[in-house]
């Protein structure tokens, strides 16, 4: 069982930056692939970025070059650095964990990110 808690969301102007953090409560964090997903109002939850247990990252096309996912196994945490934010990045951002990046099994409650134009 993995419990996840996101933090770092907020209101930012277009072009600004935010850093999301996700702390995991689990015995062995390093075995999990981690990810960030987002859900805008009226839309489905979509992949933003994933990072495997060996540190390989994958990004959704619209955030490539702007967002960076990273992990700190010692702190049992995963991060999402978001730069050059756009109004279309506005969404609730969810942290996820799974034994593979393709099969996320655990989810946090989400943190709101709002980008004003």
BELNOR-V322460 format. One record per helix or strand. SS is the DSSP state (H for helix, E for strand). FROM is the first residue (numbers start at 0). TO is the last residue. Records with the same first field share a line. If there is no record, write none. Layout:
SS->FROM-TO  FROM-TO
This chain:
E->2-6  9-12  17-24  32-38  44-50  56-58  66-71  76-81  90-97  99-99  102-102  105-106  110-115
H->28-30  60-62  72-74  86-88
